[in-house]
């Protein structure tokens, strides 16, 4: 049955609703009269009941009861003898009662139907609102998933969940792309272990194996063997959680850091090249010292050779003196060779070779290379080297470069000093779990505004300086797990210092 829109139903106005009740019953009576006149049929009761049903559905309970009352009046006044009066014979009372009961039953049914229709309409309306809310929620969820997928793609971050007991693995869309796994392939534990680099496989199995505590975080990197014979560098950050079902899962993120690692390798290569160029430049500045260090043993070799020849040219060669001269020649040649080897080591461009070193030996070698500059600049050098220092794991040439650069900086700060002794002190000592090396001068000192910028690239306080020496020193020291700093002295001058961890501490 079709329904009127609720906005224009008669029940929206009481006058119209009750007027409709009278009008509907009157119309039913008129139609019954016409049918009686022209078709000799008397459908009064049926039409009255139809009118009452219509009013009950359209206008509600009150108007429908009015329609029942009007129908009873019409029925009594026009249909029961004597017509035109409200007198009712005793034998007509059952007919009126039956009509009244039927009419009231129709009213009750129509009212119930009306209530059901309205309840159904309200339910449909609520269902429509719920559907619209669900559609909006689904749209928001799809939009959020799209944003999440885009964010994962931009950051190259995939998400995963690994069930510890069953080995079942769930991957996000970006997780499949980062790991180069086809969406049609099931990401199993065996597949993951097969793709992990053999050298990193044991670490992954130890981290993700059973028996580890819940709530523990994992943060490590591994190499991933892609199907195209390419090796990726992946950063894994995960956590082990205990679910309410009793299962253990490892949930986390895997980030493709291949380009970052490649950029770091390139940067390290550039820093190594820059450090080599700085060493070569330093050797150029030390040319006088280099010449002195090499010429001195060569001059001794010449002198000892001439002396040996004179002892041989005597009528009676003095062989013990010749032997002594030859030994001095060998000693000076060895000394010259060692100087050349140290210079070649500083000048050559070779990969970093870290090995256990005694920093005191590195300091002594550096002082030897700078001996000529120390004398030429009239610097009073004091080496206060600690005893019993544990070895550090480092590259000898790079540490020599750091010590030489810091000592040269100290001598340059002393160049303009004329009113006090030019003092340069090199100290080594134990500091916590490492070795501290400090180069202290009595020069012009440091401006407080420049201390924070001293180790920045291309920052210099000298007109002829490039501002790379201290920056390279910082890169070398930090690459060895240490730190470097500068500070103004309580008196004149400044102190440049660096610390390196002991070999066992760095390994730990």
C-alpha positions, 0 to 999 in steps of 0.5 A: 500500500502506498503512503502519503509523505508525512509532511502533508498527511492530514494528521499534521493538522487536527482540524483537517484530520477530524474534518477528513473523518466526517468527510470520508464517512459522508462520502462513503454514505453518498456512494452507497446511496448511488450504488443502491439507486442505480445498481440496487445494491446496499454496500453501506457497511463495507463502504463505512468500514473502508472509510473508517480504515482510511481515516485510521490509516491517514489521520490516526486513532482520534479521527478514526473513532470520530469516523466510527461514531459518524458511521454509527449515526448514519447507520442508525438514522438512515438505514434502520427503520424507522428511517430519519430517526434515532429510535432503535428497535430491540432487534436492531441492537445486535446489528448496531453492536456488530457494526460497532465492534467490527468498526472498532476492530478495523480501527485497532488493526489500522492503528496498529498498521499505522504504528508499524508503518511509522516504526518501519519508516523510522527504522528505515530512516535510522538504517539509512543514516547508519548506512550513510555513516558506514559509507562515510566511515568506509570512505574515510578508512579507504582514504586513510589507507590511501594516505598510509600507502602513499606515506609508506611509499614516500618514506620507503617504509613497509609494515609487517607482523610475524607470528612466532609459533607458526611463522606466518607473516603479514606484509603491507603493500609497501612491505611487498615492494621494499622486500621485492616479494610478488603479491602472489607469493606467500611471505614465509619464514623460509623465503625471508631467511633465504633472502637475508644475506648469509652474514646477517641471517644468524642475527635475524634468527637470534632476534626473532627466535622463540624465548625472547621477552615480550615488549622487547624492541629490536633495532638493527640493519641487515642486507637483503638479497633482491631477486635482480641480484641486487643487495639492499640495506634494510633498517628493521625496527620491531617489537615482540608482543603477547596477544590475548589469544596466547600467541606471540607476534613480532610487529614492526617496520622495515625501511629501505635505507639503500640510498642512504647507505650509498650516500654515506659510502660516497660521503666517506670516500669524499672525506677520505679524498679530502683528508688525503688532499689535506695531508698532501697540503700539510706535507707541502707546508712541512717541506723544510722539515722534510728536507731537514729530516732526509738531508741530515742522515744523508749528510751523515752517510756521506761523512761516514763514507768519506771517513771510511774511504780515508781509513781504507786508503792508508798504507795499513787500512784500519779495518775496525774504523772502517767497520764502525763507519760502515755501521754508522752508514747503515744506521743513517740509511735506515733512519733516512728510509724510515723518514721516507716511509713515514712521508710516503705513508702520509702522502699515499691514498690508501684505504683506512687500516685500523689496528691496535695502536699506542697513541704515545708512539703516534705522538712521538712520530708526529713530533719527529716530523715537525721537529724542523718547524718547532725549531724554526718557530722557536717553540718550546715543546714539552711532551707529557705522555702518560704511561701504561696507556691501553691501545686504541683501534685506529688508523696510524696515518689518520691519527698522525694527521690529526696530531700534526694538524693540531700541533701546526695550529698551535705553532701558528697561534704562537707565531705572533707572540713576542712578549712571553715564551712560546710554549707548546705542551702535548699531553696524553692520559687516561680519561674514563674508558679511553685515551685523552690527547691535549695540545696546549699553546700559550698563543693568542687564544680563542674568541668565545664566539668562534669556539662553536664554529672552529670545526665547521668546514671552511671556517678559518681565523687565518687569512691564508687558511681554507678552513678544512684542517680542523673539520677533517680532524673532527671527521677522523676522530668521530669515525674512530668513535671519539670526540674532539673539542677546543677551549680557551685556557685560564691564562693565555692560549688555547687547548685542542683535545680529542679522546678515543675509546680503548680498543676493548671498549670500541669492540664492546 
